[in-house]
Amino acid sequence: MKLPVEPPVAPMLAKAVKGLPPQDGTLYYEPKWDGFRCIIFRDGDEVYLGSRNERPFTRYFPELVAAVREELPPRCVVDGEIVVVSGETLDFDALQQRIHPAASRVRLLAERTPASFVAFDLLAEGSENLMAEPFSTRRARLEKMLGAASGSVRLTPATTDERQAAEWFGVFEGAGLDGIVVKPGNIPYEPDKRVMFKVKHERTADCVVAGYREHKSGPVVGSLLLGLYSPDGRLHHVGVAASFPMKRRAELVAELAPYRMDDLSGHPWGHWAEAAERGAAGEGPEERTAQRLPGAVSRWNAKKDLSFIPLRPELVVEVAYDHMEGDRFRHTAQFRRWRPDREPASCTYDQLDRPIAYDLADILGG
């Protein structure tokens, strides 16, 4: 592969801000896609899919490699997001399942849940390195390249209208998107630097604390395991709350000690290990039990221990979250406060704010 920009390249990043930056005459507003960040390198038949951590995605998405050969110019480097579409929305759960060590499983999932690529930046075309060009120039070149695309490789919408961006922020969430990315039109492409901005939704929920995982540094609290009750009375694992200062992690061990359980048989997630073992072939344990449970092995790192210390499900915590992916928090929730005034049984899915449905095809002009 001989391109003016060669892998690996760390993608340009965005820093979180509370509200949409006002238009200053240079800004572009784009939907924030909920997928795997990826930079595509194509040199003829050679295709390389680079991930955010600069490791290749290529083997996991053979159908996307084929689409790149069909739909992108012979020599180019394009930044964007790998997504899986299910009906009218993005399906991040299905996308996560695509990272599998078995080649046979990869081939099967490529047929069952094919991926698409949403492009939002152009680093090189032909023999030209465009990274030093301003984003406005790169965007114009990308529009010329993909403006009429209708296959598996698509161009993200963009606007310079702050009011339209605010409208997108409100309605696109219903299609599975999670906010707005704001890009100054005069900046070059700066790998691994947070020179863009992102605005995400933030909501709060009251959750049951049913366990914790220890921090990688030692026997202190790494993350609280959060649960919500479904109408059938099952406590589902919906995510974790983390990002505590180290001193607070140690204090939490003592505070949670009275709630620790030595016998898992009486815990609502007591059968998690057995269920995870049955699901090791590629299905999540919740598919076998009709209940979302804490995982046993990380799909991203098989050596990462995701076992937990069980607690009696009697504590309630208020957390902030951006949005749901199916029946769980898409990202790590942020601890806000303990809620001694709330009964655990009142922590149900009914309290959650659900966005109005929006057809993904309308966003991509399909």
N, C-alpha and C positions, 0 to 999 in steps of 0.2 A: 504494500500500500504506500503510494507516494502522493501525498496531498500537501497543499500549502499549510494546512493545520493537521497535525497527526495526533492520534491518541497516545496516552490518555490526556484529557483536558478536564480540569475541575470546573463544574458549571458556575456561572455568575449567580449570586444569591440575593435574597431580599431580607430586609430587617422589618420586624413587626412594628406597626404604628396603630394608634387607637382609632383614627378616622381617616377618610379619604383626603390626601393632600390636595389643596385647591389648585386648579389649573394656573400655571404660571407662564403659559405660552410654549412650554416644551414637553409637557407630560403626555404619555400614552397610558391608557387604562385597559387592562385585559382581565378576563376571567381567570381565577386561580384554579387550575385543574388538580384533581385529587387522584394522582397515579404515581408512577415511578419516573423520576427525572431521568432523562436519557439524552445523550448527544450521539447522533447518528453520523458515522463516517462512511461514505461510499466512494470507492475508486473502481469503476467498472463493475465486475462481478464480486469484488471484495466488499463486504459489508461488516462493519463493527458497531455494535451497540454498547456504548459506554455508560456506566451507571454513575450516580452521584459520588460514590466512593471510588470511582475510577476503575472498578472491576467490570468485566464484560457481562452484559445481559444476553449476548448473542445466542448462546445455546438454548436459552429458555423460550425464545420467541421465533421459531423458524418461519412461521407464517408472516411475521413482520419483516424478516429478512427478505423473503420473496416479494413482499409488497414494495419494499424500498427499491429493489431492482426494477420493478415495473413502473413505479410512480415518481421517483425522484430522478433528477438529472444524473448523468454518468459519474460526475465528480463533484461532490459537495459535502459540506459538514453542517448539520442542522441540529439545533437545540430544541428540545420539547419535552413532552410527557407521554409515556406509555400508559394507556388506559384500557379497561375492559368495559364495554357497554352491555348492559342487560336491560332490554326493553327500552324505556325512555330515560334511564339514569345510568350513572357510572356505578360499577360494582367493584369496590376495592377488595372485598373478601375474595371474590373470584380471581382478582389480579394477584393477590398474595399466594393463592394456591399454585400459580404458575411457576413459582420458584421451587423446583423439585429436583432431587438428585438423579432420579431414574429417567433415562432417555425415553423409555416406553410411555411413562406417565406424561412427560413433556409433549410427546407426539399426540397423545390422547387429548390432553387439555388444549392443545393448539387447535384441535377440531371442535371441541365442545365450547370453549370460551375464548375465541380468537381475540387478539389484541389489536388496537389501533394506535396510531401515533398522532398527537396534536402538536404541530410545529409552532414555535413562537420566536425563534431567532435564527439568523443565518451567519455562520462563522466563516464559511468559504464557499466559493462557487468556481468551478473550473480550476484555473491556476491562480485565482485571486484570493488572498488572505484578507477577509473583511473585518477582522477583530478590532482594528484601529479606527474603523469608520464609525461615525455616530449611529446610535440605534435607529434614528429616523431613516437613514440610508439603508441600513440592514433590513429594516421592516419593509421598505419600498421594494427592495430586491426580492424579499421573501413573498410578498404579495404577487409580484410578477411571476414568480416560480410556481406558486400554489393557489393562486386566487380562484381558479376554476376546479380545484381538486375535489373529487367526490368518492374516492376509494377509501383505503385503509389509512392513508396519510392525509391529514387535513390541516388547514390553517386556522389558528385561533382567531376569533374576532378581536378587534382593538378599536378604541375610540379615543378621541381627544376631548370629548364632551363630558365634563364632570357630572352633569345631571344624568346623562345616560349611564355612566358608570355607577352612580348611586342606585339607579333603577336595576341594573344588573346585579348589584350586591344584594338587593332584596329578593329578586325572583329566581336567579340562577341556582340558588341553593337547592331548590326543589328538583333539580336534575343531578344533584350529587356534587356540585362544585362547592368550594369552601371559602370563597372570598374574592378579592380583587388584588391584582398585582399592578403596581404603578411604576413606570419606567421613564426616567428623564430621556428625552429624545436626543440629547447632545452627548451621551456618554459612550465610550468605547466598550467593547466586551472585556470585562475584567474578571478572569477566573478566580473563584473562591473568595470573592469580595462581596460584601453586603452593600451594594450601591443602588439597589432597587428597594421598593417598599411593598409591604403586603398588609392588607386589612382583612381580618377574619372575624367571623361571628363569635360572640361570647355570651354564654348563657350559664345559669346555675341549676344545680340539682341536688337534692338530698339523697344520699346513698348509705347503705349499710356497709360497715367495715367488717369483713368476714375473715381477714387474714392479712399477713404482710410478708414481703420477701426481704431478705437481708441484703444490705448494700455490699457491693463487690469488695469494699475495703475492710469488711469485718462484720462482727455480730451487732450491727446497728440497723435500724429500719431503712431499707432502700425505697420501698414503695408500699402504700396501702392498697389492698385489694378491695375493689368496690363492687357492690351488688345491688340489683333492683329486683323486685318481685313481679312476676308475671301474673295474669289473672288466675292461673291454676295453682298459685301458691308456691311455685318454684323460685328459688333465689338464683338469679343469673349473674354470672361474672360479667361486668360491663366495662371494666378497664381498671386503671390504677391512678393514684395520686402520688406524685413524687416531687422532686426539686426542693427538698428540705435542706436548710443549713446543717452542717455536720453536727454541731452541738445539739440541734433539735432532734436529729436522728437518734442520738444516744438517749435523750430524754424520753422519746416515744417508747423505747424498749421498756422502761420502767412503768410508764403510764399504761401500756397495753398488757403488761404481765398478768394482772388479775383476770384477764379475759382469755388467756391461752388455754388451749385444749390439747391434752395428750392423746386422747382417743378420737380418731377421725370418724368412727362409726356414727357418732351423733351429729356430725357436721353436715350442713346442706351440700357441701362439695366433697363429702367423704369418699365418693367413688371416682374422684377425678383421675387418679393414676390408672385405675383399671380401664376407664373409658378412653383415656389417651392412648393406652396400649392398643386397644381395639381399633383406634383410628389412625394408627401409625402408617397405614397403607396410603394415606393421602387425604382421607376425610377427617374433618375436625371432630373431636370427641362429642361435641354438642349434637352432631348429626346422628349419633348413635343413641343419645340419651334424651333428646328433645329439651336439653338444658345446656346453656352456655357455661362452660367450666374453665378454670384456669388451665393453661397448657402445661405440658410436661417437657417439651423440647422446643426450642426456638427454631422456626423455619430458616432463619437467617444465620444462626450459629448453633450447630448441633451440640457443641460443648457447653453452651450456656445453660445453667441449671435454673429452671423456672418453677421448682417446687416451692412450697410456701409454708409458713407457720400459721396454723389455723387459730382463729379466735371465735369465741361465742358471738353470734351475730346480734349483738345488743347495742353497739355503738352506731351513731348516725353522724355523718359529716356532710357539710355543704361544700361542694366543689364547683369550680367554673370549668366549662367545656366549650369547644367551638361548635362541633356538630356530631351527629350520630352517623355511624356506618352500619346500617341494618339495626341490630339491637345492642350495639356497644358504642362506647365513645371512640371516635376515630383516632384521637391523639391523647396523650397523657393529660389527665385532668389536673387542675391546680387547686390545692387545699385552700379553703377560705376560712372555715371555722367549724368547731364541734357544735352539734345541735342536740343538747340534752333534753330539749323540749319536744323532740320528735320521737314517735314510736317507730321501731324498725319496720313494722308491718305497713306503715304508711308510705314507705319508700317504694313506690311502684312506677311503672312506665307511664302511667296516666299523667304524671306531673310534667312530662317533657314536652317542649315546644316543637311541633313538627312543621317543617316548611311546606308551603303549598307546592304541589307537584308541577313540574315544568318539563317539557319534552326536550331532551338533549338534542334531537335533530334540528330543532328551531335555532339552537345556539350555533350549530355548525353549518347552518344554511342548507340542511338536507331536505 
